[in-house]
Amino acid sequence: MRAALLTRYRAPLDITDLPDPDCPEDGVILRTLACGVCRSDWHSWTGSDPDITLPQIPGHEYCGVVEEVGPRVSRWKTGDRVIAPFILACGQCPACAAGNQTTCPTQIIPGFTHPGAFAERIAVPRADQNLARLPAAMDPALAASLGCRVTTAWHGLTGRAGLRAGEWLAVFGTGGVGLSAMLLARALGARVVVVDVVAEKLAHAKAHGADAIVNAAETDPVAALRDITGGGADVAIEALGIEETTVNALKSLRKLGRMVQIGMPAGKHTQMTLPMDAVYSGQLAIYGTRGMPAWRYPSLLSLIEAGQVDLTPLIARRVRLSDASAELAAFDHPAPPGVAVITDFSN
């Protein structure tokens, strides 16, 4: 099979032929239909993710067609089109039994702890516990984004912060997660202010439903947010994983506000100095979140299938496997609006 292999940090991926993966007894082999190129993949490409051991096939936002089924799989058959969360939980431990699969102590993460989906085929273990059926009419490029960015935003908004209709949401960073959060929040009836430093991204968010935009390169984003929302946001999403935006997200909240850390802190940002006086005096809540449990897929898929949210503004570029290196390198700088999805795995 054709695959993109990470052999050196911050170097072009090796586009090579590798043996097809073996089918796990409790899993399936998928022919990959689409795989997103995510900022989390950039963290592995730069060497800042401790889970990576070289060589590794990146890619954790994927959907595909079942080509082979392991003997311990009962829910899936050859030909099924499926998607999966990027955290593959065991389904048996106390965390999984409580519905908290994203905290499973033996979780498997394609592209990080397990070969990923920058390849024509991927082995997906624990299939019965994690796979979800791909709606027949859903574009595979869009479905691939459900594996990480959309699902993470959905769980952050509904499973962690409990965003309600009529509330103000502040989104710091309009990459894939931030744009997903904006689109989903509007579908939930919330009002959304988007903050970024890239005018093109802000214009894209405004064109697709943001109530207000703030260019943090030109103005104080905290003051602007407090003015727009009449005292501060009810919920803030930090979608970059850096100290400056995390601090601003906290300071932008009104009293009793909730902040969700979705952006992955890596490198020097694993340690941050936060305004704990604002947390204390504002009686704020800070939530961490990472991924979404598989059992929560139906609520999101129902919203999409009912036409209550249009996620197509997410997809900016459909690229070849050989383009993955350039897409990863682009995260070194402010990227254009939308996300890139690999849909051609033969080139």
C-alpha positions as CSV (number, residue, x, y, z in Angstrom):
1,M,0.0,0.0,0.0
2,R,1.0,3.6,-0.5
3,A,1.7,5.5,2.7
4,A,3.4,8.7,4.0
5,L,6.0,7.8,6.6
6,L,7.4,10.1,9.2
7,T,11.1,9.1,9.5
8,R,12.6,12.5,10.6
9,Y,11.2,15.4,12.4
10,R,10.5,18.6,10.4
11,A,11.4,16.8,7.2
12,P,9.3,15.8,4.2
13,L,7.3,12.6,4.8
14,D,8.6,9.6,2.8
15,I,5.9,8.5,0.3
16,T,6.6,4.8,0.0
17,D,5.1,1.3,-0.5
18,L,4.5,-0.7,2.7
19,P,3.0,-4.1,3.4
20,D,-0.8,-4.0,4.0
21,P,-1.5,-4.0,7.7
22,D,-2.6,-7.2,9.4
23,C,-6.2,-7.3,10.6
24,P,-6.6,-7.3,14.4
25,E,-8.7,-10.0,15.9
26,D,-11.0,-7.4,17.4
27,G,-10.7,-5.0,14.6
28,V,-11.0,-4.3,10.9
29,I,-9.0,-3.2,7.9
30,L,-10.3,0.0,6.2
31,R,-9.5,1.2,2.7
32,T,-9.0,4.9,3.6
33,L,-11.5,7.2,1.8
34,A,-10.2,10.5,3.4
35,C,-7.9,11.7,6.1
36,G,-7.6,15.2,7.5
37,V,-4.3,17.0,8.0
38,C,-4.6,18.3,11.5
39,R,-2.5,20.6,13.8
40,S,-2.1,17.6,16.1
41,D,-0.3,15.9,13.2
42,W,1.9,18.9,13.0
43,H,2.8,18.4,16.7
44,S,4.0,14.9,15.9
45,W,5.8,16.1,12.7
46,T,7.8,18.7,14.8
47,G,8.7,16.1,17.5
48,S,6.8,17.8,20.3
49,D,4.4,14.9,21.0
50,P,5.9,12.3,23.4
51,D,3.8,9.4,22.1
52,I,5.6,9.3,18.7
53,T,8.3,6.7,18.0
54,L,9.8,6.9,14.6
55,P,9.1,5.7,12.0
56,Q,5.4,6.3,12.1
57,I,2.5,6.8,9.7
58,P,0.6,10.0,10.8
59,G,-3.1,10.6,10.4
60,H,-5.9,10.3,12.9
61,E,-8.9,11.9,11.2
62,Y,-10.2,9.3,8.8
63,C,-13.1,7.4,7.3
64,G,-13.1,4.3,5.2
65,V,-14.6,1.2,3.8
66,V,-14.3,-2.1,5.7
67,E,-12.2,-4.6,3.6
68,E,-11.5,-7.2,6.3
69,V,-13.1,-8.1,9.6
70,G,-11.4,-9.8,12.6
71,P,-13.0,-13.0,14.1
72,R,-14.0,-11.2,17.3
73,V,-15.9,-8.4,15.5
74,S,-19.7,-8.7,15.5
75,R,-21.1,-5.3,14.4
76,W,-19.3,-4.7,11.1
77,K,-19.0,-6.4,7.8
78,T,-17.1,-6.0,4.5
79,G,-18.3,-3.0,2.6
80,D,-19.5,-0.9,5.5
81,R,-18.5,2.7,5.4
82,V,-17.4,3.9,8.8
83,I,-15.7,6.6,10.9
84,A,-14.0,6.4,14.2
85,P,-12.9,8.7,17.0
86,F,-9.2,9.3,17.2
87,I,-9.1,7.8,20.7
88,L,-9.8,4.0,20.4
89,A,-11.0,3.0,23.9
90,C,-11.1,-0.5,25.3
91,G,-14.8,-0.4,26.2
92,Q,-14.2,-2.6,29.3
93,C,-12.4,-0.5,32.0
94,P,-14.2,1.6,34.7
95,A,-13.6,4.8,32.6
96,C,-15.3,3.3,29.6
97,A,-18.1,1.9,31.6
98,A,-18.8,5.4,33.0
99,G,-18.9,6.8,29.5
100,N,-15.6,8.5,29.6
101,Q,-13.8,6.6,26.8
102,T,-11.5,9.5,26.1
103,T,-9.8,8.8,29.5
104,C,-9.4,5.1,28.8
105,P,-6.0,4.1,30.4
106,T,-5.2,1.7,27.5
107,Q,-6.4,4.0,24.7
108,I,-4.9,3.5,21.2
109,I,-4.4,6.6,19.0
110,P,-3.8,6.1,15.3
111,G,-1.0,8.2,14.0
112,F,0.6,8.4,17.4
113,T,0.7,5.1,19.3
114,H,-0.5,3.1,16.3
115,P,0.0,3.4,12.5
116,G,-2.3,6.1,11.2
117,A,-4.3,6.9,8.1
118,F,-1.9,8.8,5.8
119,A,-2.1,5.5,3.9
120,E,-4.3,3.5,1.5
121,R,-5.3,1.2,4.4
122,I,-5.4,1.3,8.1
123,A,-5.9,-1.3,10.8
124,V,-8.5,-0.3,13.4
125,P,-8.6,-2.4,16.5
126,R,-11.5,-2.4,19.0
127,A,-13.9,-2.0,16.1
128,D,-17.1,-2.9,18.0
129,Q,-16.4,-0.4,20.7
130,N,-15.5,2.6,18.5
131,L,-16.6,2.6,14.9
132,A,-19.7,4.5,13.8
133,R,-21.5,4.1,10.5
134,L,-20.9,6.8,7.9
135,P,-24.2,8.4,6.7
136,A,-24.8,7.3,3.2
137,A,-25.0,10.9,1.8
138,M,-22.0,12.3,3.7
139,D,-19.0,13.4,1.8
140,P,-16.0,11.4,2.9
141,A,-13.8,14.5,3.1
142,L,-16.3,16.0,5.6
143,A,-16.7,12.7,7.5
144,A,-12.9,12.6,8.0
145,S,-13.1,15.8,10.0
146,L,-15.5,14.2,12.4
147,G,-12.7,12.1,13.8
148,C,-11.0,14.9,15.6
149,R,-11.9,18.6,14.9
150,V,-15.7,18.5,14.7
151,T,-16.1,15.9,17.4
152,T,-13.7,17.6,19.8
153,A,-15.5,20.9,19.3
154,W,-18.9,19.2,19.8
155,H,-17.9,17.5,23.0
156,G,-16.2,20.7,24.3
157,L,-19.4,22.7,23.7
158,T,-22.0,20.2,24.8
159,G,-20.3,17.6,27.0
160,R,-18.0,19.9,28.9
161,A,-19.1,23.6,28.9
162,G,-22.8,22.9,28.4
163,L,-23.3,25.8,26.0
164,R,-26.9,27.0,25.9
165,A,-29.0,28.8,23.3
166,G,-28.7,32.6,23.7
167,E,-25.3,32.5,25.4
168,W,-22.2,34.2,24.1
169,L,-19.3,32.0,22.9
170,A,-15.9,33.4,22.4
171,V,-13.7,31.3,20.0
172,F,-9.9,32.0,20.1
173,G,-8.4,30.6,17.0
174,T,-10.2,29.8,13.8
175,G,-8.4,26.7,12.5
176,G,-10.4,23.5,12.1
177,V,-11.5,23.2,15.7
178,G,-12.3,26.9,16.1
179,L,-14.3,27.0,12.9
180,S,-16.1,23.8,13.9
181,A,-17.0,25.3,17.3
182,M,-18.4,28.4,15.6
183,L,-20.6,26.5,13.2
184,L,-21.9,24.1,15.9
185,A,-22.5,26.8,18.4
186,R,-24.6,28.8,15.9
187,A,-26.6,25.6,15.3
188,L,-27.2,25.3,19.1
189,G,-28.6,28.9,19.1
190,A,-25.6,30.6,20.7
191,R,-24.1,33.9,19.7
192,V,-20.4,33.7,18.6
193,V,-17.5,36.1,18.6
194,V,-14.4,34.8,16.8
195,V,-10.9,36.0,17.6
196,D,-7.8,35.5,15.3
197,V,-4.9,37.5,13.8
198,V,-5.5,36.4,10.2
199,A,-8.0,38.7,8.4
200,E,-8.8,36.1,5.8
201,K,-9.8,33.6,8.5
202,L,-12.0,36.2,10.3
203,A,-13.7,37.1,7.0
204,H,-14.4,33.4,6.3
205,A,-15.9,33.0,9.8
206,K,-18.0,36.1,9.4
207,A,-19.3,34.9,6.0
208,H,-20.4,31.6,7.5
209,G,-22.3,32.8,10.6
210,A,-20.1,34.4,13.2
211,D,-22.0,37.2,14.9
212,A,-18.8,39.3,15.4
213,I,-15.1,39.1,14.7
214,V,-12.1,40.5,16.5
215,N,-8.6,40.9,15.0
216,A,-6.3,40.5,17.9
217,A,-3.4,41.9,15.8
218,E,-5.2,45.2,15.7
219,T,-7.0,45.6,19.0
220,D,-7.2,44.4,22.6
221,P,-9.3,41.2,22.2
222,V,-10.4,41.1,25.8
223,A,-11.7,44.7,25.8
224,A,-13.3,44.2,22.4
225,L,-15.1,41.0,23.5
226,R,-16.4,42.6,26.7
227,D,-17.8,45.4,24.7
228,I,-19.4,43.2,22.1
229,T,-21.0,40.8,24.6
230,G,-22.0,43.5,27.2
231,G,-19.7,42.3,29.9
232,G,-18.0,39.1,28.7
233,A,-18.6,35.7,27.1
234,D,-20.5,32.9,28.9
235,V,-18.2,30.3,27.3
236,A,-14.7,30.6,25.8
237,I,-13.0,28.1,23.6
238,E,-9.2,28.1,23.3
239,A,-8.4,26.4,20.1
240,L,-4.7,27.0,19.6
241,G,-2.9,25.6,22.7
242,I,-0.8,28.7,23.5
243,E,-0.4,30.8,26.6
244,E,-1.5,34.2,25.1
245,T,-4.8,32.9,23.8
246,T,-5.5,30.9,27.0
247,V,-5.0,33.9,29.2
248,N,-7.2,36.1,26.9
249,A,-9.9,33.4,26.9
250,L,-10.1,33.4,30.6
251,K,-10.0,37.2,30.9
252,S,-12.8,37.5,28.3
253,L,-15.4,35.6,30.4
254,R,-18.1,37.2,32.5
255,K,-18.6,36.0,36.1
256,L,-19.4,32.3,36.4
257,G,-18.1,31.8,32.8
258,R,-16.7,28.5,31.5
259,M,-13.5,28.1,29.5
260,V,-12.7,25.0,27.5
261,Q,-9.0,24.2,26.7
262,I,-9.3,22.4,23.3
263,G,-6.0,23.5,21.8
264,M,-3.2,21.1,22.6
265,P,-0.5,22.7,24.7
266,A,2.9,21.4,23.4
267,G,6.5,22.4,23.7
268,K,7.0,25.6,25.8
269,H,3.2,25.9,26.2
270,T,2.9,22.9,28.4
271,Q,3.6,25.2,31.3
272,M,1.5,28.4,31.4
273,T,1.1,31.4,33.7
274,L,-2.6,31.9,34.1
275,P,-4.5,34.8,35.7
276,M,-5.8,32.9,38.7
277,D,-7.0,36.1,40.2
278,A,-9.6,36.3,37.4
279,V,-10.5,32.6,38.0
280,Y,-11.0,33.3,41.7
281,S,-12.8,36.6,41.5
282,G,-15.0,35.6,38.5
283,Q,-15.7,32.1,40.0
284,L,-14.7,30.7,36.6
285,A,-14.7,27.1,35.5
286,I,-11.8,25.7,33.4
287,Y,-12.4,22.5,31.5
288,G,-9.9,20.4,29.6
289,T,-11.1,18.2,26.8
290,R,-9.6,15.8,24.3
291,G,-11.7,14.0,21.6
292,M,-15.2,12.7,22.1
293,P,-16.5,9.3,23.3
294,A,-17.8,7.1,20.5
295,W,-21.3,6.9,22.2
296,R,-21.8,10.6,21.5
297,Y,-21.6,10.3,17.7
298,P,-25.4,9.8,17.2
299,S,-26.3,13.2,18.7
300,L,-23.8,14.9,16.3
301,L,-24.7,12.9,13.3
302,S,-28.4,13.5,13.8
303,L,-27.8,17.3,13.9
304,I,-25.8,17.0,10.6
305,E,-28.3,14.7,8.9
306,A,-31.2,16.9,9.8
307,G,-29.6,19.8,8.0
308,Q,-29.3,21.9,11.2
309,V,-25.6,22.6,10.6
310,D,-23.6,22.9,7.4
311,L,-20.0,21.9,8.0
312,T,-18.9,22.2,4.4
313,P,-17.1,25.6,5.0
314,L,-14.5,23.5,6.9
315,I,-13.2,21.8,3.8
316,A,-10.8,24.1,2.0
317,R,-8.5,21.8,0.1
318,R,-8.7,18.2,-1.2
319,V,-5.1,17.1,-1.6
320,R,-2.9,14.2,-2.6
321,L,-0.9,12.0,-0.2
322,S,2.2,13.6,-1.6
323,D,0.9,17.0,-0.5
324,A,0.8,16.1,3.2
325,S,4.3,17.4,3.9
326,A,3.5,20.8,2.6
327,E,0.3,21.0,4.5
328,L,2.1,20.0,7.7
329,A,4.8,22.7,7.2
330,A,2.1,25.3,6.6
331,F,1.1,25.1,10.3
332,D,4.5,26.8,11.1
333,H,2.7,30.0,10.0
334,P,-0.8,31.4,10.1
335,A,-2.7,29.1,7.8
336,P,-5.5,30.0,5.3
337,P,-9.1,29.3,6.2
338,G,-10.5,25.8,6.3
339,V,-8.7,22.5,6.5
340,A,-6.9,20.2,4.1
341,V,-8.1,16.6,3.6
342,I,-6.2,13.9,1.8
343,T,-8.6,12.2,-0.7
344,D,-6.1,10.8,-3.3
345,F,-3.9,8.1,-1.7
346,S,-2.3,6.9,-4.9
347,N,-0.1,9.9,-5.6
